[in-house]
């Protein structure tokens, strides 16, 4: 388990990407050669994705999007004993890079080491970020405990700098540490993120109440002046399987905003998802709701 997967159960259940009210249409297919193909259309555009794996190469993400960018990611599993080489490349148009601050081109090379039992660690360097960057992460499991950390370092070079520009200084850019304890059906843990001096403390609790029902809580507190003035947020989410084909999920945050999701496998080739967001705040209840429908077709 890598550091990024330490709180995967809670993030998948009620994290920032668990709910969406965008109406979308998705087609999925898998060829006889093991190539997975997917086309996804929503109001933000269309995305064509592919995956392929053999004994040596695993292409984990090949994506072309109509918003103007292309992603290519993969790994080599048997190139080095007890290690996996990773690579990733993102290229985009000028309009795509200008649309959002996080839209940046990248060329990443990494190494993940798995030669020690219960230890997952790795390093990844981005050669075209401004400035160049190096990410180090590790996660160690001991009995029911998991301990992890991730550090981002600025490197003293910038491939995008103008000729004659001063080289950037090397130094620590971000730091995140976390700890989790799991016992039976319960998981509880906390992480502290100091990325770009925005100190965020996150507490996670997850309970697999039964084979059909799970629920979790994510609470965050961000730096905003002194300790007593810090902004905080909390969201509780519960998911239950109504039958073998149907799942219902409900989330509620501290601002009394409900996220609801109803997913049903209609047939072997069709899955329908209905999602809604409703504010229970009296001033917003009448006109602040959102609703979306998802169609997923497997060929």
Secondary structure, 3 states (H helix, E strand, C coil): CCHHHCCHHHHHHHCCCCCCCCCEEEEEEECCCCCEEEEEEECCEEEEEEEEECCCEEEEEEEEECCCEEEEEEEEEEEECCEEEEEEEEEECHHHHHHCCCCCCEEEEEEEECCCCCEEEEEEEECCCCCCEEEEEEEEEECCEEEEEEEEEECCCCCCCCCCCCCCCCEEEEEEEEEEEEECCEEEEEEEECHHHCCEEEEEEEECCCCCEEEEEEEEEECCCCHHHCEEEEEEEEEEECCCCEEEEEEEECCCEEEEEEEEEEECCEEEEEEEEEECCCCCCCCCCEEEEEEEEEC
